[in-house]
Amino acid sequence: MKIALIVEGSYPYVSGGVANWIQMLVSAMPEHEFEIIAISSSRKEASSYKYKLPPNISGIHDVFMMDYLSLEEGKPPRLTKKEAASCLEWFAFQKNSEQSIPCIADSIRLGNPISFMKSEIFWDFLVASYEQEMPNHSFNSYFWTWRSMYLPAIYLLQQSYPIADVYHAVSTGYAGLIATYLRLKHKKPFLLTEHGVYAREREEEILKSVWVDPPFKKRWIAYFYHMSQGAYHTADRTISLYKGTHQIQLELGLQAEKAMIIPNGIDYHRLSVLPRHPGTSGGGIVFGALVRLVPIKDIKTMLYAVRLASHDIPDMRLWIMGPTDEDPDYYQECVALTRNLHLEEIVTFMGKVTIDEYLPKIDALILSSISEGQPLAVLEGMAAGIPWICTEVGSCRELLEGKDEHDVGIAGYVVPPVNPKAMSEAMVKMYSLPDERAYMGQVGRNRVEAYYQIDHFIDAYRQLYDEVVT
């Protein structure tokens, strides 16, 4: 069986999170051939692999979104009136309009993307939408918003893609859009796994952004929800990692009979036997963070919390373990903040490490993210018997406090995101109660053993691949 994994801004060029999940999935299924369709923003972002590719990956099929900037005019559209009307429904965010995506992807019928957007068909539609939507705003800004929204999508759709037995997108967005197209074109099964809710994450980014003019934020947000709903309608199965994401997907229009939950899994047997030698800083405490140095992980809140907690915790250490090259500017901001807060003797940026060497020396772990799905790092720390302090994002509360009445016990503290005071109070509490730390560590280890082992996760996907193909 050949499976095409469709990923956006991730494997094999970015490490951590979803990329680790992909590496585990592919490595555990040597009986299947995988090809990666890697969607990157630019060629610069795809400069080097962060992983040693398993032998059953037959290739990396790269597409670069920003290559649309080099487009020049070409052949005009050759659409029938019915085809034109169908395509325009998709550009208007109409429900169930994803059936027109193969037509949009057809460079013969739709024509060159720039020529299409300059055609009478599209121009009349654009002007009518402008007059209805925001006639009091700049038409020039409206036009360039549409251009920057639709040209990358058309460009991606009109690229060539490998044929596979199964198309498996690991998010909605552009990965889900390509998978929707390939499902409709080749009539091959399409699986969709959402680690977080892509449309919700883009909404949060756009609302906070400065690159989107305020009048156009609503349209950009609607665009990403539109793409997500098209993927939900087209996918044969849509998988979430936990109940929270599952419920949001249903609210966004996913049919219940297509929805399923497959939790993440990690190598429990390797991590659960790691020795425990915490307290290596004498009478103090060692906190750790297994994290990429990127804004969504909100390292700055963690640093402010450390500063507050340091007044009450003698000889405290924080080891921040994870790659620093994904967003070098943010990493340098964190280093500068560490200096400004006079934390150089407390905080160490370790870079990417072999976690098995460091987990035995850590008393407690911290996650300060503002958005997550079901973090593999949290599961890995729990398997090693280490308690956590996590922000209340994604499935973190479920992981630390249990998912139902049969899954009892507390494996750590949950605090609000972007709240240094609450996080520092949890750190002081963790320091003050060593017996509680030991208890929470054992609860976490037991929970991972029961519900989050890699064999459970792999067996579920192996069965699902076989089911959709046969």
C-alpha positions in Angstrom: 0.0 0.0 0.0 1.3 3.5 -0.9 0.2 6.3 1.5 0.8 9.9 0.6 1.2 12.0 3.8 0.3 15.6 3.1 1.9 18.1 5.6 2.1 21.8 5.8 5.1 23.6 7.3 6.3 20.5 9.1 8.1 17.2 8.4 10.8 16.7 7.4 12.0 20.3 7.7 10.7 21.1 11.2 11.3 19.0 14.2 8.9 18.3 17.2 5.2 17.9 17.6 3.5 16.8 14.4 6.8 16.0 12.7 7.7 13.6 15.5 4.3 12.0 15.2 4.9 11.4 11.4 8.3 9.9 12.1 6.8 7.5 14.6 3.9 6.5 12.3 6.1 5.8 9.2 8.8 4.0 11.2 6.3 1.7 12.8 4.8 0.6 9.5 7.6 -0.8 7.3 5.1 -2.9 5.4 3.7 0.3 3.8 5.3 2.7 1.3 5.0 6.4 2.3 5.6 9.5 0.1 5.6 12.9 1.8 3.9 15.8 0.1 5.6 18.7 1.9 4.0 22.1 1.6 6.4 24.8 2.6 6.0 28.6 2.5 9.3 29.1 0.7 12.3 27.2 -0.6 14.4 28.7 2.2 12.3 26.9 4.8 13.0 23.5 3.1 16.8 23.7 3.2 17.6 20.6 5.2 15.9 17.6 6.7 15.6 17.4 10.5 15.1 13.7 10.5 16.8 10.6 9.1 14.1 9.4 6.7 12.9 5.8 7.3 13.6 3.4 4.4 9.9 3.1 3.5 9.7 6.8 2.6 10.0 6.6 -1.2 10.3 10.4 -1.7 9.7 13.9 -0.6 7.4 15.8 -3.0 8.0 19.5 -2.3 5.6 22.3 -3.2 6.4 25.9 -2.3 3.5 28.3 -1.7 5.4 31.5 -2.3 6.5 30.3 -5.7 3.2 31.8 -6.9 5.0 35.2 -6.8 6.9 34.2 -9.9 3.8 33.5 -11.9 3.2 35.4 -15.1 0.1 35.6 -17.3 -0.7 32.6 -19.5 -3.6 30.9 -21.1 -7.1 32.3 -20.4 -9.9 30.2 -18.8 -11.9 27.9 -21.0 -14.8 27.3 -18.6 -18.4 26.5 -19.6 -21.0 28.7 -17.9 -21.8 25.8 -15.5 -18.1 25.3 -14.6 -17.6 29.0 -14.1 -20.6 29.2 -11.8 -19.4 26.2 -9.8 -15.8 27.6 -9.4 -17.1 30.9 -8.3 -19.2 29.2 -5.6 -16.0 28.0 -4.0 -14.4 31.4 -4.1 -17.6 32.8 -2.5 -17.2 30.3 0.4 -20.4 28.5 -0.4 -21.2 25.3 1.4 -20.5 22.0 -0.4 -18.6 23.8 -3.2 -15.5 21.7 -2.8 -16.8 19.6 -5.8 -15.5 22.4 -8.0 -11.9 22.0 -6.7 -10.8 19.6 -9.5 -11.9 22.2 -12.1 -10.0 25.0 -10.3 -6.9 22.7 -10.3 -7.3 22.1 -14.1 -4.9 24.5 -15.9 -6.6 23.8 -19.2 -10.1 24.7 -18.0 -9.4 27.4 -15.4 -6.3 28.5 -17.2 -3.3 30.4 -15.8 -4.1 31.6 -12.2 -3.2 35.3 -13.0 -5.1 35.2 -16.3 -8.1 33.7 -14.6 -8.1 36.5 -11.9 -8.0 39.1 -14.7 -10.7 37.4 -16.7 -14.2 38.9 -17.1 -15.6 35.9 -15.3 -13.6 36.6 -12.1 -13.5 40.4 -12.4 -17.3 40.7 -12.5 -17.5 38.4 -9.5 -14.9 40.4 -7.6 -16.6 43.8 -8.3 -20.0 42.5 -7.3 -18.6 41.0 -4.0 -16.8 44.3 -3.3 -19.9 46.3 -3.7 -21.9 44.0 -1.5 -19.3 43.3 1.2 -17.4 46.6 1.8 -18.1 49.4 -0.8 -16.8 52.1 1.6 -13.3 50.6 1.7 -10.5 50.8 -0.8 -11.1 48.7 -3.8 -7.4 48.4 -4.4 -6.9 46.9 -0.9 -9.9 44.6 -1.5 -8.4 43.4 -4.8 -4.9 42.7 -3.3 -6.5 40.8 -0.4 -8.3 38.5 -2.9 -5.1 38.1 -4.9 -3.0 37.1 -1.9 -5.8 34.8 -0.7 -6.6 32.9 -3.9 -3.4 32.9 -6.0 -1.4 30.6 -3.6 -4.3 28.2 -3.4 -4.8 28.0 -7.2 -1.1 27.7 -7.7 -0.8 24.8 -5.2 -3.8 23.0 -6.8 -2.4 23.2 -10.3 0.9 21.5 -9.3 1.4 17.8 -10.1 1.1 15.3 -7.2 1.9 11.6 -6.8 -0.8 8.9 -7.1 -1.3 6.9 -4.0 -3.7 4.3 -2.5 -4.5 6.6 0.4 -4.1 10.3 0.9 -3.6 11.3 4.5 -3.5 15.0 5.5 -2.3 15.8 8.9 -4.2 19.1 9.1 -6.9 21.0 7.2 -5.7 24.3 5.6 -3.6 23.9 2.5 -2.8 20.2 3.3 -6.5 19.5 3.6 -7.2 21.4 0.4 -4.7 19.3 -1.6 -6.0 16.1 -0.1 -9.6 17.2 -1.0 -8.5 17.7 -4.6 -6.7 14.4 -4.9 -9.6 12.5 -3.3 -12.0 14.0 -5.8 -9.7 13.6 -8.8 -8.4 10.0 -8.2 -11.3 8.6 -6.2 -8.9 7.3 -3.6 -9.5 7.4 0.2 -8.7 10.5 2.1 -7.9 10.4 5.8 -7.7 13.6 7.8 -5.9 13.8 11.2 -6.2 17.1 13.1 -3.7 17.5 16.0 -5.3 20.9 16.8 -8.1 22.7 15.1 -6.3 24.4 12.2 -9.1 27.0 11.5 -9.3 28.0 15.1 -5.5 28.4 15.3 -5.5 30.6 12.1 -8.3 32.7 13.6 -6.3 33.4 16.7 -3.3 34.3 14.7 -5.2 36.6 12.4 -7.0 38.4 15.2 -3.6 39.2 16.8 -1.9 39.9 13.5 -0.6 43.3 12.1 -0.1 42.0 8.6 -3.9 41.8 8.0 -5.8 45.1 7.8 -8.6 45.0 10.3 -11.4 45.3 7.7 -10.2 42.1 6.0 -9.6 39.9 9.1 -13.2 38.5 8.9 -12.7 37.4 5.3 -9.4 35.7 6.0 -10.9 33.9 9.0 -13.9 32.7 6.9 -11.5 31.5 4.2 -9.7 29.1 6.5 -13.0 27.8 8.0 -14.2 27.3 4.4 -11.2 25.2 3.5 -11.5 23.2 6.7 -15.2 22.4 6.2 -14.5 21.3 2.6 -12.0 18.8 3.9 -14.4 17.6 6.6 -17.1 17.0 3.9 -14.7 15.2 1.6 -12.5 13.0 3.9 -13.6 9.4 4.4 -12.5 9.6 8.1 -11.5 12.5 10.2 -9.4 11.7 13.3 -9.0 13.9 16.4 -6.7 13.2 19.3 -9.1 13.9 22.1 -12.7 14.8 22.9 -12.2 18.5 22.9 -11.1 18.7 19.2 -13.7 16.0 18.3 -16.5 18.2 19.6 -15.2 21.3 17.8 -15.0 19.4 14.5 -18.7 18.3 15.0 -19.7 21.9 15.7 -17.9 23.0 12.4 -20.0 20.5 10.4 -18.1 17.2 10.5 -20.5 14.3 10.2 -20.5 12.2 13.3 -20.3 8.9 11.4 -17.0 10.0 9.8 -15.4 11.1 13.1 -13.2 9.1 15.3 -10.7 9.6 18.1 -7.2 8.1 18.1 -5.0 9.4 20.9 -1.3 9.9 20.5 1.1 7.2 21.8 4.7 7.1 22.8 7.3 4.5 23.7 6.2 3.8 27.2 8.5 0.8 27.7 11.6 2.8 27.0 10.7 5.9 29.0 9.1 4.2 32.0 12.3 2.4 33.0 14.5 5.5 33.0 16.1 5.9 36.4 15.0 8.8 38.6 17.7 11.0 40.0 15.9 14.3 40.5 17.1 17.1 42.8 20.5 17.3 41.2 20.8 20.9 42.3 21.2 20.0 46.0 18.4 21.3 48.1 16.6 23.1 45.2 14.6 21.8 42.3 15.2 21.3 38.6 12.4 22.3 36.2 12.5 21.3 32.6 10.8 22.3 29.4 10.7 20.1 26.3 9.8 22.7 23.7 10.6 24.3 20.4 11.6 27.9 20.8 8.7 29.5 18.8 6.1 32.1 19.9 3.2 29.7 20.2 5.1 28.0 23.0 5.2 31.3 24.9 8.6 30.8 26.5 8.4 34.4 27.7 5.6 33.7 30.1 7.7 30.8 31.5 10.6 33.1 32.1 8.5 35.7 33.9 7.1 32.9 36.0 10.6 31.7 36.9 11.6 35.2 37.9 8.6 35.4 40.3 9.1 31.9 41.7 12.8 32.4 42.3 12.0 34.6 45.3 10.6 31.6 47.1 12.7 28.7 45.7 16.3 28.5 46.6 18.8 27.0 44.1 16.2 26.6 41.3 17.2 25.6 37.8 15.2 25.6 34.5 16.5 23.6 31.5 14.9 24.6 28.3 15.4 21.7 25.9 14.5 22.0 22.2 15.6 23.3 18.8 16.3 27.0 18.6 16.6 27.3 14.8 13.0 27.4 13.7 12.5 31.0 14.7 16.0 32.5 15.5 14.6 35.9 16.2 12.3 34.6 18.9 15.1 32.6 20.4 17.2 35.7 20.7 14.3 37.6 22.2 14.1 34.9 24.9 17.8 35.0 25.6 17.6 38.8 25.9 14.7 38.5 28.3 16.6 36.0 30.4 19.4 38.6 30.7 17.0 41.4 31.5 15.3 39.4 34.2 18.8 38.4 35.7 18.0 34.7 35.2 21.4 33.7 33.7 22.3 31.6 36.7 18.9 29.8 36.7 17.9 29.3 33.0 19.9 27.3 30.5 19.0 27.0 26.9 20.1 23.4 26.1 19.2 23.2 22.4 18.0 19.9 21.0 18.9 17.1 23.4 18.5 13.3 23.8 15.7 13.5 26.4 16.6 10.1 27.9 19.8 11.6 29.2 18.0 14.6 30.9 14.6 13.3 32.1 16.1 11.3 35.0 17.6 14.5 36.5 14.4 16.6 36.3 12.0 17.1 39.2 9.1 18.7 37.2 8.3 19.8 33.7 6.6 22.9 32.4 4.5 23.6 29.3 3.6 27.3 28.8 2.0 27.0 25.3 -0.9 29.2 24.1 -2.1 26.4 21.8 -1.6 22.7 21.7 -3.3 19.5 20.5 -2.2 16.5 22.6 1.5 17.2 23.3 3.8 14.3 22.8 6.3 16.0 25.2 3.7 15.8 28.0 3.1 12.1 27.4 6.9 11.4 27.3 7.4 13.2 30.6 4.5 11.4 32.2 5.8 8.0 31.0 9.1 8.9 32.8 7.3 9.5 36.0 7.7 13.3 36.0 4.9 15.6 37.2 3.9 18.6 35.0 2.7 22.2 35.1 0.7 22.9 31.9 -1.3 25.7 30.6 -4.9 24.8 30.0 -4.7 24.3 26.2 -5.6 21.4 24.0 -5.9 18.1 25.9 -3.5 19.1 28.8 -6.2 19.0 31.5 -7.4 15.6 30.2 -3.8 14.3 30.3 -3.1 15.6 33.8 -6.4 15.0 35.5 -7.9 12.0 33.5 -10.5 11.7 30.8 -13.3 10.0 32.7 -14.4 8.5 36.0 -12.3 5.4 35.3 -9.1 7.5 34.8 -8.5 9.0 38.2 -5.6 10.8 39.8 -3.7 14.1 39.3 -0.5 14.1 37.3 0.3 17.8 37.6 -1.1 21.3 37.9 -3.1 23.1 35.2 -2.8 26.9 35.0 -4.3 29.6 32.7 -2.2 30.5 29.6 -0.2 33.8 29.5 -0.4 34.0 33.3 3.1 34.2 34.9 1.7 34.6 38.4 -0.4 31.4 38.3 2.5 29.5 36.8 4.9 30.7 39.4 2.5 29.8 42.2 2.3 26.2 40.8 6.1 26.1 40.6 6.4 27.1 44.3 3.8 24.5 45.2 5.6 21.8 43.2 8.8 22.7 45.1 7.2 22.7 48.5 5.5 19.2 48.2 8.1 16.6 47.2 5.9 13.7 48.2 3.1 15.1 46.0 5.5 15.3 43.1 6.3 11.6 43.5 2.7 10.7 43.6 1.8 12.8 40.5 4.7 11.3 38.6 3.4 7.8 39.3 -0.2 8.7 38.3 1.1 10.1 35.0 3.2 6.9 34.3 0.1 4.7 35.0 -2.1 6.8 32.8 0.3 6.6 29.8 0.6 2.8 30.3 -3.1 2.4 30.2 -4.1 4.8 27.4 -1.2 6.3 25.5 1.2 3.7 24.3 2.6 3.8 20.8 1.3 0.2 20.0 -2.3 1.4 20.6 -1.8 4.4 18.2 -0.1 2.4 15.5 -2.5 -0.5 15.5 -5.4 1.9 15.2 -3.9 3.5 12.1 -2.8 0.2 10.6 -6.4 -1.0 10.9 -7.8 2.2 9.5 -5.6 2.2 6.4 -6.6 -1.4 5.7 -10.3 -0.5 6.2 -10.5 2.4 3.8 -8.6 0.6 1.1 -10.6 -2.6 1.2 
